[in-house]
C-alpha cells in the first residue's frame, strides 16, 4: 500500500462521513436555531421543546434520506473491503 492508496481510503471515509452525518447535523442546527428564535420571541424557556423538535426533525430526515445514507455507507464498506488485498500484502 502506498501513500496514494491510503489517502484515497481516507478521502472516501471523510466523504462518506460527510454524506451521512452532514444532513443530520444541518437539520438539527436549523431546528435548534428556529426553536431558539421562537422561544426568544415568545419568552418560553423550556428545554424539552428544543429537544423534541430536533428529535422529530432528525427522525423525519432519516425516514426520507435514510436509504440514500445507507447506500453511501454500504458503498464505502464494499470499497474498503475490496481494497483489503492491496492493504495487506
Order of alpha helices (4+ residues) and beta strands (2+ residues): alpha-alpha-alpha
